[in-house]
Structure formats: C-alpha cells, structure tokens
Amino acid sequence: MVRRRSGGQRVTELQKAAISACVISYQEEDRIEDCLRSLDFCAEVLVLDSGSEDRTRGLASALGARVEVNSPFPGHREQKQLAIELARNDWVLCLDADERITSELRTEILAIMAAGPEVAGYSMPRRNEYLGKVLRRGVFWPDRKLRLFDRRRGAWGGTNPHDKVVLAAGEEQCKLEGSIHHLSYRDFAQHLRTVDNFTRIAAQALHAQGRKSTLIDLLVRPPAAAIKSLLLKRGFMDGWRGFLVAGMACYYQFLRCWRLRRLTRRAC
C-alpha cells in the first residue's frame, strides 16, 4: 500500500532542473538530510520510505521532499521501480540515502538538462568512502552507476539485491565525469551485516531463477574476487582498507555460493 505525506515548502526558490530525484529510505535519520540537500536543484525530490520508525520521514518533509511510504519492503529493484513510477517528471535521478551528488556532478547535470539530453541515460562513477577514507582503487572504484535516465526508455532491473537500471533496446547512454559520493558503511559491523543480508537475498533470487552453485564455484570465485580487487584493480594501494575490502569481496562470494549450493541441495 502506498501512503502519501505532504512535504513542506522550501524557503529559497532555485532554478530547478526538470528532474524528479528519487530516494528510497529506511531508518536513515542520520543521513537523509545531506542526501536531500545535494538534490535541491531538482524540480521534485521524492522519498519512498519502507516504514521507518525514526525521524527519517519528518526530516525529509521538513526539507521540502514529497514523502511516500511503501511497506513492507518488496525488494530493492521493486522499491526503486515504484519510486520512479510515482515521480512527476519523466527524467529521474535515483539515489540511496547514503549517497550525495557532488558539486561537479550537479554542474554537469544542470548543463545537460539546460541543453536537452541527447541520450536515454547517463552514468557516473561513485566515490566510495569506506571507514573514513575515500578509496580510489580496488572494486570500489570507479563503481560506475547509471542513475540519471528517462523512465520512458529505461527501468530498474537486475537481480536483488544488485539492482541496476536497464535501458530499452537500442537506447544509448553517456558517461559523466562528476561523481556520486557514497558513504559505504557506518562501520565494519554494518559491512558484515550487509554481506550477510545481501548474500542471503542474492542466493534466494538466483535459486528462484534455477541457478546453481558448483563446488568449483565455491573454490574459485572467492579467491578470484580477492585477486581482482587487490591486484588487478590495485586495491593494495589503498592500504589496510584495500586489503579489508578484498577480503570482504572474497567472503561475499564464498557466502553467496555456499548459500546457493545449500538451497540447491535442499531442493533435491
């Protein structure tokens, strides 16, 4: 069920781009304000919340956002798709509550919208901040995401929890240089919880598609993920954080493969 809460009016009127910024949220009172402030150049800011019990919705409304609630949470892909369907503009800019638009990216987006978009979507790198430092190597960079697009020519797809925007056949996209600033995790404990939660969701989604995990997957994929992050993408140059990220990438692959393999065996 979708419920609406009206947002307040902003005191200062800016020249807005004809974009609906779409943000999904849950228990984000400590991060939602900075996210929404970075989107104040958009004609509409829509927050689709999944039942927060903290101050998330109230803070969003106070900043002028239009707040909607869709609970229980249906899945990352489904919630983000609903958000763009609720938007009032066809051009949408999608963020998570732990992301912010940088000034460089803002300038690029305003220039594109002023001149008129030439393609169906635009991707941008994510500047991932991990445990107090922005990482420029490893699997955390450039971490390019397609987040600005025409919803008539694209939609949220992928496999939960790793959703992604998929453009219609024949549509093109361009790369932007400005980045999204991403506050990856509040602490290492949250990283561990996220890996536990995401691997469970991913294994269930893959199992539902009829996918299987072999013993070879279990033996090969985890170390391959660590090697890719640490050596091929030079994550070692990020110091101990780079080694930690590579280790967690290895752990993620192991846990996902192990859980998918267990689901497959139970179904036999």
C-alpha positions as CSV (number, residue, x, y, z in Angstrom):
1,M,0.0,0.0,0.0
2,V,1.3,3.5,-0.9
3,R,0.5,6.3,1.5
4,R,1.4,10.0,0.9
5,R,2.7,12.6,3.3
6,S,3.0,16.1,2.0
7,G,6.3,17.9,2.2
8,G,6.9,21.5,3.3
9,Q,7.8,24.4,1.0
10,R,11.5,25.4,0.6
11,V,12.2,29.0,1.7
12,T,14.6,29.7,-1.2
13,E,13.4,29.1,-4.7
14,L,16.1,27.9,-7.0
15,Q,16.1,27.4,-10.7
16,K,15.2,23.8,-10.9
17,A,16.1,21.1,-13.5
18,A,13.1,19.2,-14.8
19,I,14.1,16.1,-12.9
20,S,12.5,14.0,-10.2
21,A,15.1,12.9,-7.7
22,C,14.0,9.5,-6.3
23,V,15.4,8.3,-3.0
24,I,14.5,5.1,-1.1
25,S,14.9,5.1,2.6
26,Y,14.6,3.1,5.9
27,Q,15.8,4.3,9.3
28,E,18.1,7.0,7.7
29,E,17.7,10.0,10.1
30,D,21.4,10.5,10.4
31,R,22.0,10.6,6.6
32,I,18.8,11.7,4.8
33,E,19.3,15.4,5.2
34,D,22.7,15.7,3.4
35,C,21.4,13.4,0.7
36,L,18.3,15.6,0.0
37,R,20.3,18.9,0.3
38,S,22.5,17.7,-2.6
39,L,19.4,17.3,-4.7
40,D,17.9,20.7,-4.2
41,F,18.5,21.6,-7.9
42,C,15.8,19.0,-9.0
43,A,12.2,20.1,-9.6
44,E,10.9,17.3,-7.4
45,V,12.5,15.3,-4.6
46,L,10.6,12.1,-3.9
47,V,11.4,9.9,-0.8
48,L,9.9,6.5,-0.9
49,D,10.2,5.1,2.7
50,S,9.7,1.5,3.7
51,G,8.3,2.1,7.2
52,S,11.0,4.0,9.1
53,E,10.3,4.4,12.9
54,D,12.9,7.1,13.4
55,R,12.8,10.7,12.2
56,T,13.6,9.9,8.5
57,R,10.2,10.9,7.0
58,G,9.8,14.0,9.2
59,L,13.3,15.3,8.3
60,A,12.6,14.7,4.6
61,S,9.3,16.6,4.7
62,A,10.9,19.5,6.5
63,L,13.4,19.8,3.6
64,G,10.6,20.0,1.1
65,A,10.6,16.4,-0.2
66,R,7.5,14.6,-1.2
67,V,7.3,11.6,1.1
68,E,5.6,8.3,0.2
69,V,5.5,5.1,2.2
70,N,5.5,1.6,0.7
71,S,5.7,-1.1,3.4
72,P,6.7,-3.9,3.8
73,F,9.8,-3.5,1.7
74,P,9.2,-5.5,-1.5
75,G,12.9,-5.7,-2.6
76,H,15.5,-3.2,-3.8
77,R,14.6,-3.4,-7.5
78,E,10.8,-3.3,-6.9
79,Q,11.0,-0.3,-4.5
80,K,13.2,1.7,-6.8
81,Q,10.9,1.0,-9.7
82,L,7.9,2.1,-7.8
83,A,9.7,5.3,-6.8
84,I,10.2,6.3,-10.5
85,E,6.7,5.3,-11.3
86,L,5.4,7.7,-8.6
87,A,7.6,10.6,-9.9
88,R,6.1,13.6,-11.7
89,N,8.8,14.0,-14.2
90,D,10.0,11.6,-16.9
91,W,13.7,12.3,-16.2
92,V,14.6,10.8,-12.9
93,L,17.8,10.9,-10.8
94,C,18.0,7.9,-8.4
95,L,20.0,7.9,-5.1
96,D,20.2,5.9,-2.0
97,A,20.0,7.8,1.3
98,D,23.7,7.2,1.9
99,E,24.7,8.9,-1.4
100,R,25.2,12.6,-2.3
101,I,25.5,14.5,-5.6
102,T,28.9,16.3,-5.7
103,S,29.1,19.9,-7.0
104,E,30.9,18.7,-10.1
105,L,28.2,16.2,-11.0
106,R,25.5,18.8,-10.2
107,T,27.1,21.2,-12.7
108,E,27.2,18.5,-15.4
109,I,23.6,17.5,-14.9
110,L,22.3,21.1,-15.0
111,A,24.2,21.7,-18.2
112,I,22.7,18.5,-19.8
113,M,19.2,19.4,-18.8
114,A,19.6,23.0,-20.0
115,A,20.8,21.9,-23.4
116,G,18.5,19.0,-23.7
117,P,19.5,15.4,-23.1
118,E,20.9,13.7,-26.2
119,V,20.7,10.0,-24.9
120,A,18.3,8.0,-22.8
121,G,20.6,7.8,-19.7
122,Y,23.8,9.0,-18.1
123,S,26.2,7.0,-15.8
124,M,28.6,8.4,-13.2
125,P,31.3,7.0,-11.0
126,R,30.7,6.5,-7.3
127,R,33.3,8.0,-4.9
128,N,33.1,5.4,-2.1
129,E,34.1,6.4,1.4
130,Y,35.0,3.4,3.4
131,L,35.7,3.5,7.1
132,G,36.7,7.2,7.0
133,K,38.6,7.3,3.7
134,V,37.7,7.7,0.0
135,L,39.0,4.7,-1.9
136,R,40.3,5.2,-5.4
137,R,41.2,1.7,-6.4
138,G,40.0,-1.9,-5.9
139,V,36.4,-2.9,-6.6
140,F,35.2,0.4,-5.0
141,W,36.4,2.4,-8.0
142,P,35.1,3.6,-10.4
143,D,32.0,1.7,-9.5
144,R,30.1,3.4,-12.3
145,K,26.3,3.6,-12.0
146,L,23.5,4.6,-14.4
147,R,21.4,6.9,-12.2
148,L,20.1,9.7,-14.5
149,F,17.7,8.4,-17.2
150,D,14.4,8.9,-19.0
151,R,12.0,6.5,-17.3
152,R,10.1,6.1,-20.6
153,R,13.2,4.4,-22.0
154,G,14.6,2.6,-19.0
155,A,13.6,0.8,-15.8
156,W,15.1,-0.9,-12.8
157,G,16.2,-4.4,-13.4
158,G,18.9,-6.8,-12.3
159,T,18.7,-9.4,-9.6
160,N,18.1,-8.4,-6.0
161,P,19.9,-7.0,-4.1
162,H,22.1,-6.0,-7.0
163,D,19.6,-3.9,-8.9
164,K,20.6,-1.8,-11.9
165,V,19.0,0.5,-14.5
166,V,18.4,-1.2,-17.8
167,L,17.7,0.9,-20.9
168,A,15.4,-0.2,-23.6
169,A,16.9,-2.0,-26.6
170,G,18.7,0.4,-29.0
171,E,18.9,3.2,-26.4
172,E,22.2,4.8,-25.7
173,Q,23.9,6.2,-22.6
174,C,26.8,8.6,-21.9
175,K,29.4,8.7,-19.2
176,L,29.7,11.7,-16.9
177,E,32.9,12.7,-15.0
178,G,31.3,14.1,-11.9
179,S,30.8,11.5,-9.1
180,I,28.3,10.4,-6.5
181,H,29.7,10.5,-3.0
182,H,28.8,7.2,-1.3
183,L,29.1,6.7,2.5
184,S,29.5,2.9,2.1
185,Y,29.0,1.7,5.7
186,R,28.7,3.3,9.1
187,D,31.2,0.9,10.5
188,F,32.7,-2.6,9.8
189,A,29.9,-4.3,11.8
190,Q,27.4,-2.8,9.3
191,H,29.6,-4.1,6.4
192,L,29.4,-7.6,7.9
193,R,25.6,-7.4,8.4
194,T,25.1,-6.1,4.8
195,V,27.2,-9.0,3.4
196,D,25.1,-11.5,5.5
197,N,21.8,-10.0,4.3
198,F,22.8,-9.4,0.7
199,T,24.2,-12.9,0.2
200,R,21.0,-14.4,1.6
201,I,18.8,-12.3,-0.8
202,A,21.1,-13.0,-3.7
203,A,21.2,-16.8,-3.2
204,Q,17.4,-16.9,-2.9
205,A,16.9,-14.8,-6.1
206,L,19.4,-17.0,-8.0
207,H,17.8,-20.2,-6.7
208,A,14.4,-18.9,-7.8
209,Q,15.9,-18.4,-11.3
210,G,17.1,-22.0,-11.4
211,R,20.7,-21.1,-11.0
212,K,23.1,-23.5,-9.2
213,S,26.4,-23.2,-7.4
214,T,29.0,-25.9,-8.0
215,L,32.0,-27.0,-5.9
216,I,34.2,-25.3,-8.5
217,D,32.3,-22.0,-7.9
218,L,32.9,-22.3,-4.2
219,L,36.6,-22.9,-4.7
220,V,37.3,-20.5,-7.5
221,R,35.0,-17.4,-7.2
222,P,36.1,-16.3,-3.7
223,P,39.8,-16.1,-4.3
224,A,39.2,-14.7,-7.8
225,A,37.2,-11.8,-6.2
226,A,40.1,-11.0,-3.8
227,I,42.7,-11.1,-6.6
228,K,40.7,-8.9,-8.8
229,S,40.2,-6.2,-6.1
230,L,43.7,-6.4,-4.6
231,L,45.9,-7.0,-7.6
232,L,44.1,-6.4,-10.9
233,K,42.5,-3.2,-9.6
234,R,45.4,-2.3,-7.4
235,G,43.4,-2.2,-4.2
236,F,46.6,-2.8,-2.2
237,M,47.5,0.8,-2.9
238,D,44.6,1.8,-0.6
239,G,46.5,0.4,2.4
240,W,44.8,-1.8,5.0
241,R,41.4,-0.7,3.8
242,G,42.2,-2.1,0.4
243,F,43.1,-5.5,1.9
244,L,40.0,-5.4,4.0
245,V,37.8,-4.7,1.0
246,A,39.4,-7.5,-0.9
247,G,38.9,-9.9,2.0
248,M,35.2,-8.9,2.2
249,A,34.8,-9.4,-1.5
250,C,36.2,-12.9,-1.1
251,Y,33.9,-13.6,1.9
252,Y,30.9,-12.3,0.0
253,Q,31.4,-14.7,-2.9
254,F,32.0,-17.6,-0.6
255,L,28.9,-17.0,1.4
256,R,26.7,-16.4,-1.7
257,C,28.0,-19.6,-3.4
258,W,27.7,-21.6,-0.2
259,R,24.1,-20.5,0.5
260,L,23.0,-21.1,-3.1
261,R,24.6,-24.6,-3.0
262,R,22.8,-25.3,0.2
263,L,19.4,-24.2,-1.3
264,T,20.0,-26.4,-4.3
265,R,20.7,-29.5,-2.1
266,R,17.6,-28.9,-0.1
267,A,15.5,-28.8,-3.2
268,C,16.8,-32.2,-4.4
